[in-house]
Amino acid sequence: MNATAPVFAGLALLLAGPAPALLSRATWTYRTPRAALVLWQAIALAAVLSAFGSGLAIAAELLVPGTDGRPTTSPAREIDALGLPLWLVYVFVFALTLMIGGRLIYAAIRVGVHTRRRRARHRVLVDLLDQGGPHRRAADIRVLAATEPIAYCLPGLRQRVVVSEGTLTNLRDAEITAILSHERSHLRARHDLVLEAFTAVHEAFPRVVRSRAALGSVKLLIELLADDSAVKVTGPTPLARALVACAKSTAPQGALAAGGPTTLIRIQRLGGRIGDLRIATAAYLGSMAILVVPTMAVAVPWLVELNRLFRN
């Protein structure tokens, strides 16, 4: 039982920092972005659960049996049973766990509220500036009066795909179809929710243990998933040309742009082999192991001990 809390804490620290930093350097994720994204989600969820598990395990340790065999319920009795140094360590880690939980809730609310406010304001703006007229291809498309190629989407209940007149003028029909398919894939899959979740988890952990690699890697993976969806519609060549044209395309916060700093990686990927069943299977199995094996290994003994404490 005494090892439960350190195991949970060590696992949380490992999954919040070193593991994301290591996985972010892997290139096999480009070939199987869906499986890699599942693995990233498993790591993030396991990190949060491990942090909470550490706090719960420490709470059980603070309720050690007293002289009468019943769990201690006052700091004085806990210090007598554990000793002051160990009690201070337990209290510190428990407080840190509560802080992470509070920061996670706060970050999730803050990111969600601020992102939706920005999208709402920008949605009103693009509706007012829409130059679509006869060029509009669908009700959700908005056309901006800009000569440079621009393409991005605004997720949410009232979704928008925003392109510029330069996009419609400079790109061929197949390339326009490819870029629209890319953006609509983001909207269908609600990739914005994935990014919000990772942003909240990233902000919940202290800076000294968290890794920024997770956010960058997840952003790239969702772009690869949208690319794969567009390739199924038009093939790789029109999409590659459209990405080159929109490489400098930017988007406001809360939107998902077709271009960006990862455009070169995405274009190079389109010329190679995409998909690997063995790698994908290994990633899915790894995701299950990360969530199930450590949790069962430390949770079962903790539950048994907790049950014993409260039965006395």
ABEGO torsion letter per residue (X at the ends): XAAAAAAAAAAAAAAABAAAAAAAABAAAAABAAAAAAAAAAAAAAAAAAAAAAAAAAAAAAABBBAAGBBBABAAAAAAAAEAAAAAAAAAAAAAAAAAAAAAAAAAAAAAAAAAAAAAAAAAAAAAABAAEAABABAABBBBBBABBBBBBBBEABBBBBBBAAAAAABBAAAAAAAAAAAAAAAAAGAAAAAAAAAAAAAABBAAABBAAAAAAAAAAAAAAAAAAAAAAAEAAAAAAAAAAAAABBBBBGBBBABEAAAAAAAAAAABBBEBAAAAAAAAAAAAAAAAAAAAAAAAAAAAAAAAAAAX
